Amino acid sequence: MPKTSVFNNMVLLLKKFQSSTHLKNFKNFIGGGVLFLALNYVVNFIINTKLTKDQLGLFSYYQNIFALISSVLILGMHHGYLRFNENLNSLPHLSKHLGKYLLGVTLALYLAIGVVLNDFYTSSLIFLVLFNERTYFYRSVKNIRTMNLYKVGYALILLASLLLFFQVGDNDYKKVLGLIGFSYALVYIVNGTFSRSSHLGFKDRTITLKDWLKYSVPIALTEILSWTLQYSDQVFIKLFFTEVDLSNYSIAGRVLRLIKAFTSLFLLYYPLLYFEEARKSNFATIRKFRASFITILLIMTLSLIGFKDYIYILLGARKYLEYTGVFTILIVGEFLRISSSIYLTYRTYLKQTFYMTIIAFSTAVCSVGLNSLLLKQGDIYTAAYVQLTCSILYLLLTFLFVFKQERAYFTTKKNE
């Protein structure tokens, strides 16, 4: 297709976007998201520069472990807010019960993990569960202003805490993890105190717990398996190598995480757009938005690879420049995974989330199997190439389960 034709299509798409209700929501979404990212950048810069290599490696390791625990605990139920909320004037009735369940279990688990580890700083990371539940809740009803205040409030609390903490000269990574966890808890408490709509009801009682779990549990399993794909390499590195090696590898993941936070501004909004346009059978609009974003993502990926040394320096990781090659490999794999997840929204729309579980299971087995076989005889670059291999498999399976089926589905809907 000629370049002028591609450009004209993007211009027409932008004009259509500007005239739709998506623009106002997306502008608010981006506005708060950029501010949150800026604060998150400062937080990461401080942590990357203040913690020693061995401390930073352990910090990242436990942060990833608790991300897994949080996925198990919440059973993916917060994702149901978005899919079942077709009427924007109401929320699922189960929201009220879900909020109580998560609050009780989170507090109990915080105490239990704290006793087992003899460390109530690290165990506070479990409050991430409460933070995620509220974030998805407000996003599902397009209450973007409250969601932005919630996320920015957390970031401000954490930043102020870190500045005070490092001012007194204490560089213990466990206490830094504690600051993150207690920031989650504090913003949740403030939100519950001042918000009149902490847990709203739902007029449509036709959605049962069985419906909800049928949708959400496969997503929870997918998140667990995706964690295995993305972070099992760090577990193997910790097992086979030193904590400094773990730090040299995990810093690439930390840089990548901040960049992923930027792409998530689109990924968090995209399902809202997809579900709304899919109900109208506007497949052409969906396809053009998707193609435009993937093109932008590719340009961003190539740019980040070209300027990776400067990215490391800007994020306070100058002492890790020797290992920026790991970042190059991982970001290519991340591009493939993000592109795949965009296409998988089709299966989410049909409430066929088990397809995501199948793909995640296959790639997780690939990751664990290859790491266990190859890593002990290799180095941290071996782990990065394993990630890339599994990401290619992820993409291939996504096309197998989505590409032709999505096109056929919307063609049939259009002809009805």
C-alpha positions in Angstrom: 0.0 0.0 0.0 1.4 3.5 -0.9 2.7 5.6 1.9 0.2 8.4 1.1 -2.6 5.9 1.4 -1.4 4.7 4.9 -1.0 8.4 5.9 -4.5 9.3 4.7 -6.0 6.3 6.6 -4.4 7.4 9.8 -5.6 11.0 9.3 -9.2 9.8 8.7 -8.9 7.5 11.7 -7.7 10.4 13.9 -10.6 12.6 12.7 -13.1 9.8 13.5 -11.5 9.3 16.9 -11.8 13.1 17.6 -15.5 13.1 16.9 -16.2 10.1 19.1 -16.7 9.9 22.9 -13.4 8.0 23.0 -11.4 11.2 22.7 -12.5 12.9 25.9 -12.1 9.7 27.9 -8.7 9.0 26.3 -7.4 12.5 26.9 -8.3 12.3 30.6 -6.8 8.8 30.7 -3.5 10.0 29.1 -3.3 13.1 31.2 -3.4 11.3 34.5 -1.3 8.5 33.1 1.5 10.8 32.0 1.7 12.4 35.4 1.7 9.0 37.1 4.5 7.9 34.8 6.5 11.0 35.6 6.3 10.3 39.3 7.0 6.6 38.7 10.1 7.6 36.8 11.4 9.6 39.7 10.6 6.8 42.1 12.5 4.3 40.0 15.4 6.6 39.5 15.8 7.0 43.2 15.6 3.3 43.9 18.0 2.4 41.0 20.6 4.8 42.2 20.3 4.4 46.0 20.3 0.6 46.3 23.4 -1.4 45.8 23.6 -4.1 43.0 22.8 -7.0 45.4 20.1 -5.1 47.2 18.4 -4.1 43.9 18.5 -7.6 42.6 16.7 -8.9 45.7 14.3 -5.9 45.6 13.2 -6.8 42.1 13.0 -10.5 42.9 10.6 -10.1 45.8 8.5 -7.4 44.0 7.9 -9.9 41.2 7.1 -12.8 43.6 4.4 -10.7 45.3 3.0 -9.7 41.9 2.4 -13.5 41.4 0.9 -13.9 44.8 -1.5 -11.0 44.1 -2.6 -12.7 40.9 -3.5 -15.9 42.7 -5.3 -14.1 45.5 -7.6 -12.0 43.3 -8.6 -14.8 41.0 -8.7 -12.3 38.1 -12.0 -11.1 39.3 -11.2 -7.4 38.9 -11.1 -8.0 35.1 -14.8 -8.8 35.2 -15.6 -5.2 36.0 -14.6 -4.2 32.6 -16.3 -7.0 30.6 -19.6 -7.2 32.4 -20.1 -3.5 32.8 -22.0 -2.9 29.5 -24.4 -0.5 31.2 -22.2 2.4 32.3 -24.8 3.5 34.9 -24.3 0.4 37.0 -21.6 -1.9 38.3 -21.7 -5.7 38.9 -23.5 -6.5 42.1 -20.6 -8.7 43.1 -18.4 -5.7 43.4 -19.5 -5.1 47.0 -18.8 -8.7 48.0 -15.5 -8.8 46.1 -14.3 -5.7 47.9 -15.0 -7.2 51.3 -13.5 -10.6 50.3 -10.3 -9.0 49.1 -9.9 -6.7 52.1 -10.3 -9.5 54.6 -8.1 -12.0 52.8 -5.4 -9.4 52.1 -5.1 -8.4 55.7 -5.0 -12.0 56.8 -2.3 -12.9 54.2 -0.3 -9.8 55.2 -0.1 -11.1 58.8 0.5 -14.7 57.7 3.3 -13.9 55.3 4.8 -11.5 57.8 5.0 -14.2 60.5 6.4 -16.8 58.1 9.1 -14.5 56.7 9.5 -12.7 60.0 9.4 -9.6 57.8 6.3 -7.3 57.9 8.0 -4.8 55.5 8.1 -7.2 52.5 4.7 -8.8 53.3 3.0 -5.4 52.9 3.5 -5.7 49.1 0.3 -7.9 49.2 -1.7 -4.6 49.5 -1.1 -4.4 45.7 -4.3 -6.5 45.5 -6.4 -3.7 46.9 -4.8 -1.1 44.7 -5.4 -3.1 41.6 -9.1 -3.8 42.5 -9.9 -0.1 42.9 -8.0 0.9 39.7 -10.0 -1.6 37.6 -13.2 -0.6 39.3 -12.9 3.1 38.4 -11.6 2.3 34.9 -14.6 0.0 34.1 -17.1 2.8 34.7 -14.8 5.4 32.9 -14.5 7.3 36.1 -11.1 8.4 34.8 -10.7 11.4 37.1 -11.0 9.3 40.3 -8.8 6.6 38.9 -6.1 9.2 38.1 -6.3 10.7 41.5 -6.0 7.3 43.0 -2.9 6.3 41.1 -1.2 9.7 41.4 -2.0 9.8 45.1 -0.2 6.5 45.6 2.8 7.7 43.6 3.0 11.0 45.6 2.8 9.1 48.9 5.5 6.7 47.8 7.8 9.5 46.5 7.5 11.5 49.7 8.2 8.4 51.7 11.3 7.5 49.7 12.8 11.0 49.8 12.4 11.0 53.6 13.7 7.4 53.9 16.9 7.9 51.9 17.5 11.3 53.6 18.2 9.4 56.8 20.7 7.2 55.0 18.9 3.8 55.3 19.4 1.7 52.2 17.6 -1.6 53.3 15.7 -3.0 50.3 13.2 -4.7 52.6 12.2 -1.3 54.1 11.9 0.1 50.6 9.5 -2.7 49.7 7.6 -1.8 52.9 7.2 1.8 51.8 5.7 0.6 48.5 3.3 -1.8 50.3 2.2 0.7 52.9 1.7 3.4 50.2 -0.8 1.0 48.5 -2.6 0.5 51.8 -2.7 4.2 52.7 -4.2 5.4 49.4 -6.8 2.6 49.7 -7.8 3.8 53.2 -8.0 7.4 52.1 -10.1 6.4 49.0 -12.5 4.4 51.2 -12.8 7.3 53.7 -13.6 10.0 51.2 -15.3 8.1 48.4 -19.1 7.7 48.6 -19.0 5.1 45.8 -16.4 2.7 47.1 -18.5 -0.3 46.2 -21.6 0.3 44.1 -24.5 -2.1 43.4 -25.7 -3.5 40.2 -29.3 -3.5 39.0 -28.8 -6.4 36.6 -28.7 -9.5 38.9 -28.5 -11.9 36.0 -24.7 -12.1 36.3 -24.0 -14.8 38.8 -20.8 -15.7 40.7 -20.5 -18.7 38.3 -20.6 -16.4 35.3 -18.0 -14.1 36.8 -15.6 -16.9 37.8 -15.9 -18.6 34.5 -14.6 -15.5 32.9 -12.1 -14.4 35.5 -10.4 -17.6 36.7 -8.9 -18.4 33.3 -7.5 -14.8 33.4 -6.0 -15.5 36.8 -4.4 -18.7 35.6 -3.1 -16.8 32.5 -1.6 -14.1 34.7 0.2 -16.8 36.8 1.5 -18.5 33.7 2.5 -15.2 32.2 4.4 -14.4 35.4 6.2 -17.7 34.9 7.1 -16.7 31.4 8.3 -13.3 32.3 10.0 -13.9 35.7 10.9 -17.5 36.1 14.2 -16.6 34.4 15.0 -14.5 37.5 14.2 -17.4 39.8 16.7 -19.6 37.8 19.3 -16.9 37.8 19.0 -16.5 41.5 19.4 -20.3 41.8 22.3 -20.8 39.5 24.2 -17.5 39.7 25.1 -14.7 42.2 22.9 -11.8 43.4 25.0 -9.4 41.3 24.2 -11.5 38.2 20.5 -11.3 39.2 20.8 -7.5 39.5 22.6 -7.1 36.2 19.7 -9.1 34.6 16.8 -7.7 36.6 17.7 -4.0 35.9 16.8 -4.6 32.3 13.4 -5.8 33.5 13.1 -2.7 35.7 13.8 -0.4 32.8 11.4 -2.4 30.6 8.7 -2.1 33.3 8.8 1.6 33.2 8.5 1.6 29.5 5.7 -0.9 29.7 3.9 1.5 32.0 3.8 3.9 29.1 2.4 1.4 26.6 -0.1 0.4 29.2 -1.8 3.8 28.8 -3.1 2.4 25.5 -3.5 -1.2 26.6 -5.6 -0.2 29.5 -8.0 1.9 27.3 -8.0 -0.4 24.3 -10.4 -3.0 25.7 -13.0 -0.2 26.4 -12.7 0.9 22.8 -12.7 -2.7 21.5 -15.8 -3.8 23.4 -17.8 -0.7 22.5 -16.9 -0.8 18.8 -17.4 -4.6 18.6 -20.9 -4.3 19.9 -21.5 -2.0 16.9 -19.7 -4.5 14.6 -17.2 -1.7 13.7 -14.4 -4.2 12.8 -12.7 -1.8 10.4 -12.3 0.8 13.1 -10.8 -1.8 15.5 -8.4 -3.0 12.9 -7.2 0.5 12.0 -6.7 1.5 15.6 -4.8 -1.7 16.3 -2.5 -1.4 13.2 -1.8 2.3 14.1 -0.8 1.4 17.7 1.4 -1.5 16.6 3.2 0.7 14.1 3.8 3.3 16.8 5.0 0.6 19.2 7.4 -0.8 16.6 8.9 2.7 16.0 9.2 3.2 19.8 10.9 -0.2 20.2 13.5 0.5 17.5 14.1 3.9 19.0 14.7 2.5 22.5 17.1 -0.1 21.2 19.0 2.7 19.4 19.2 4.9 22.5 19.4 2.2 25.1 22.5 3.5 26.8 20.9 6.9 27.3 17.8 5.3 28.6 19.8 3.4 31.3 21.5 6.7 32.3 18.3 8.6 32.5 16.8 5.9 34.8 19.8 5.9 37.1 21.3 2.7 35.9 24.6 3.9 34.6 26.5 1.2 36.5 24.7 -1.5 34.4 25.6 -0.2 30.9 27.8 -3.3 30.3 24.6 -5.4 30.1 22.3 -3.2 27.9 22.4 -6.1 25.4 20.0 -8.0 27.7 17.6 -5.1 27.4 17.7 -5.2 23.6 16.7 -8.9 23.6 14.0 -8.5 26.2 12.4 -5.4 24.6 12.0 -7.3 21.2 10.3 -10.1 23.1 8.1 -7.5 24.8 7.0 -6.0 21.5 5.9 -9.5 20.3 4.0 -10.1 23.5 2.2 -6.7 23.5 1.2 -7.2 19.9 -0.2 -10.6 20.7 -2.2 -9.3 23.7 -3.8 -6.7 21.6 -5.1 -9.4 19.2 -6.2 -11.6 22.1 -8.8 -8.9 23.1 -11.1 -10.6 20.6 -11.2 -13.8 22.7 -11.8 -11.7 25.8 -14.8 -10.0 24.1 -16.3 -13.4 23.4 -15.7 -14.4 27.1 -13.4 -17.2 25.8 -10.6 -16.4 28.2 -9.5 -20.0 28.3 -7.7 -19.4 25.0 -5.4 -17.0 26.8 -4.7 -19.7 29.4 -3.8 -22.2 26.7 -1.3 -19.8 25.1 0.2 -18.7 28.4 0.5 -22.4 29.6 2.4 -23.3 26.4 4.8 -20.4 26.7 5.3 -20.9 30.4 6.3 -24.5 29.8 8.7 -23.3 27.1 10.3 -20.8 29.5 10.7 -23.2 32.4 11.9 -26.1 30.2 14.5 -24.1 28.2 15.8 -22.3 31.3 16.2 -25.5 33.3 18.0 -27.1 30.4 20.2 -24.3 29.1 20.7 -21.7 31.8 23.1 -23.5 34.1 25.6 -24.0 31.2 25.0 -20.4 29.9 24.8 -16.9 31.3 22.2 -14.2 31.8 22.1 -13.6 28.0 20.9 -17.2 27.7 17.9 -16.3 29.8 17.1 -13.3 27.6 17.2 -15.5 24.5 14.9 -18.0 26.1 12.4 -15.1 26.7 12.6 -14.1 23.1 12.0 -17.7 21.9 8.9 -18.0 24.1 7.6 -14.6 22.9 7.8 -15.8 19.3 5.8 -18.9 20.3 3.3 -16.6 22.0 2.8 -14.6 18.8 2.4 -17.8 16.6 -0.2 -19.3 18.9 -2.1 -16.0 19.0 -2.4 -15.9 15.3 -3.5 -19.5 15.3 -6.4 -18.8 17.7 -7.4 -15.3 16.6 -6.4 -13.9 13.2 -8.8 -15.8 10.9 -11.5 -16.4 13.5 -11.8 -12.7 14.4 -12.2 -11.7 10.7 -14.8 -14.4 10.1 -16.8 -13.5 13.2 -17.2 -9.8 12.2 -17.9 -10.7 8.6 -20.8 -12.9 9.8 -22.0 -10.2 12.2 -22.0 -7.6 9.5 -24.0 -9.8 7.2 -26.7 -10.5 9.8 
